[in-house]
Amino acid sequence: WYTGNSVFEAPGEHKVTDLEWCKAHLWSDGADQLAFARVNTPKGPIEKTLRFHAGEPRIDFDLTFHWEEWGKGSLRLGHLTLLPDAFDWNQLSLTTHNGGKNCETFSLAEATVEHGAPVSFLVSASNGLAMTEGWAEIGDHRHRLRIEVDRCTAPLLGLLTHKRVRGSLFCQLALSALELDDTRKPMPLRLGPRRFRFSVNAAFPSVDC
């Protein structure tokens, strides 16, 4: 499974992803390392910049979609996938804000969660995480990942998939930029590029949740 990629899906069409051949440009900004690529897709180019921080275990993602026509479909970013051997399955939990003042922690030990599973051909997802304070943490009592979203650029939603598969565990948090349902009506979208920014870094368990 890939991590950090983007996937656009529309009914009756092939997936559009940023997993295409491209030429990457690498450079340094102080001690930080950066990588940039312009990926050509059937819908238009995607510009992708990653910053690898030297002073902390953190990666910043900065994506710009130069697409003139979006159509109807779903766009999901990040796809942060946990390595099953690196975590205690029985201690996994997710912490975030879903609109309230205080954050909430949800145990994943025996849970099967598929937020991004389609309900029908017209509804692309069943649930989601509001992440109203712009972050979510996932992991066990030893190791946790913190995903932060720049909500001023675009308020992305979280989509968690957590299930046991053939004796192993599949746990992935994706970020939703666009979904499809049967109430969506044709409307003019803002012209110009669409930008999304988020980051992933190591975190200590939140003591207030």
C-alpha positions in Angstrom: 0.0 0.0 0.0 1.2 3.5 -0.8 1.3 6.3 1.7 1.1 10.0 0.8 -0.6 9.6 -2.5 -3.7 11.2 -4.0 -6.6 9.3 -5.7 -9.6 10.8 -7.6 -12.4 8.4 -8.4 -15.5 9.1 -10.5 -18.4 6.7 -11.4 -17.6 4.7 -14.5 -14.1 6.1 -14.9 -10.6 5.0 -14.3 -8.9 6.2 -11.1 -6.7 9.3 -11.5 -3.7 9.3 -9.1 -0.3 11.1 -8.7 1.5 7.7 -8.9 2.8 8.6 -12.4 6.4 8.8 -13.6 7.8 12.3 -13.1 11.1 14.1 -12.5 11.7 15.2 -8.9 13.7 18.2 -7.8 15.5 18.0 -4.5 17.1 20.9 -2.5 17.9 22.0 1.0 16.4 24.8 3.1 18.8 25.0 6.1 18.9 21.5 7.5 15.4 20.6 6.1 15.2 18.6 2.8 12.6 19.3 0.2 11.3 17.5 -2.8 9.1 18.8 -5.6 7.5 17.1 -8.6 4.9 18.1 -11.2 2.9 15.0 -12.1 0.9 15.0 -15.3 -2.5 13.2 -15.1 -5.5 12.9 -17.5 -7.3 15.7 -15.7 -4.3 18.0 -15.5 -1.1 18.4 -13.6 -0.6 18.0 -9.9 2.3 19.9 -8.1 3.5 18.2 -5.0 6.1 19.5 -2.5 7.3 17.6 0.5 9.4 19.1 3.3 11.3 16.6 5.6 12.1 18.4 8.8 15.6 18.0 10.3 14.7 19.2 13.8 11.6 17.0 14.4 10.1 13.8 12.9 7.7 15.6 10.6 6.8 15.7 6.9 4.8 18.5 5.4 2.7 17.9 2.2 1.7 20.8 -0.1 -0.4 19.8 -3.1 -1.8 22.0 -5.9 -4.2 20.5 -8.4 -4.2 22.4 -11.7 -7.5 20.8 -13.0 -9.9 22.8 -15.1 -12.7 20.2 -14.9 -13.4 18.2 -11.7 -16.7 16.5 -12.5 -18.4 14.3 -10.0 -16.3 12.0 -7.8 -14.2 11.7 -4.7 -10.7 13.0 -4.0 -8.7 11.5 -1.2 -5.2 12.5 0.0 -2.5 11.3 2.3 -3.5 7.6 2.8 -1.4 7.3 5.9 -1.0 3.5 6.4 0.2 2.0 9.7 2.7 -0.9 9.5 0.9 -3.7 11.4 4.1 -5.0 13.0 5.0 -1.6 14.5 1.9 -1.3 16.7 0.0 -3.2 19.4 -3.3 -3.9 17.7 -5.1 -4.2 21.1 -4.0 -0.8 22.1 -4.7 1.2 19.0 -6.9 4.3 19.4 -7.7 7.5 17.5 -8.1 10.9 19.1 -9.6 14.0 17.4 -12.2 16.8 17.8 -15.6 16.2 16.2 -17.1 19.6 16.9 -16.9 19.7 20.6 -14.6 21.7 22.9 -12.8 18.7 24.2 -11.1 16.0 22.1 -12.4 12.5 22.0 -10.5 9.2 22.0 -11.9 6.1 20.3 -10.6 2.6 21.0 -9.9 0.6 17.8 -9.0 -2.7 19.5 -12.0 -4.8 18.3 -13.5 -2.3 15.8 -14.1 -2.6 12.1 -14.3 0.9 10.6 -14.7 1.8 6.9 -15.6 5.4 6.6 -14.6 5.6 3.0 -16.6 2.6 1.8 -19.3 3.7 -0.8 -22.9 3.4 0.3 -24.1 3.1 -3.3 -23.0 4.3 -6.8 -24.2 7.7 -5.8 -22.8 8.0 -2.3 -19.0 7.7 -2.1 -18.6 7.5 1.7 -20.6 6.5 4.8 -19.0 8.5 7.6 -16.0 10.7 8.4 -14.0 12.5 11.0 -14.7 16.3 11.3 -11.3 17.1 12.7 -12.7 20.5 13.6 -9.4 21.6 15.4 -7.4 20.4 12.3 -5.7 17.4 13.7 -6.1 13.7 14.6 -3.8 11.2 16.4 -3.6 7.5 15.8 -1.5 4.8 17.4 -0.9 2.7 20.5 0.4 3.5 24.0 4.0 3.6 22.7 3.9 5.1 19.2 1.5 7.7 17.8 1.2 9.7 14.6 -0.3 13.1 14.5 -1.9 14.3 11.3 -2.5 18.1 11.0 -4.5 19.8 8.3 -4.1 23.5 7.3 -7.8 24.3 7.5 -7.3 27.9 6.3 -6.2 26.4 3.0 -8.8 23.6 2.8 -10.7 22.0 5.7 -10.1 18.3 4.9 -12.1 15.5 6.6 -10.6 12.3 8.0 -11.6 8.8 6.6 -10.5 5.9 8.7 -10.2 2.3 7.6 -9.4 -0.2 10.3 -10.0 -4.0 9.8 -8.4 -7.4 10.3 -7.5 -9.0 7.0 -6.2 -12.6 6.7 -4.5 -12.6 10.1 -3.1 -9.1 9.7 -4.3 -5.6 10.3 -5.1 -2.9 7.8 -5.3 0.6 9.4 -5.2 3.7 7.2 -6.2 7.3 7.7 -7.0 9.2 4.5 -8.0 12.9 4.1 -11.1 13.7 2.0 -11.1 16.8 -0.2 -14.2 15.9 -2.2 -17.0 13.3 -2.0 -20.1 12.5 -4.0 -23.7 11.9 -2.9 -27.1 12.0 -4.4 -27.9 15.5 -3.2 -25.1 17.1 -5.2 -26.3 19.5 -7.8 -24.5 21.0 -10.8 -22.9 24.3 -9.8 -20.1 26.5 -11.0 -16.9 25.8 -9.0 -14.3 28.4 -8.3 -11.9 28.6 -11.2 -8.1 28.2 -10.7 -5.9 25.8 -8.9 -7.0 23.9 -5.7 -4.4 23.7 -2.9 -4.3 21.3 0.1 -1.7 21.3 2.9 -1.3 18.8 5.7 1.5 17.2 7.7 2.3 14.0 9.6 4.6 13.8 12.6 5.4 11.6 15.7 3.3 12.5 18.8 3.0 11.6 22.4 -0.4 10.3 23.6 -2.7 13.2 24.4 -3.2 13.4 28.1 -6.4 15.5 28.0 -8.6 13.0 26.2 
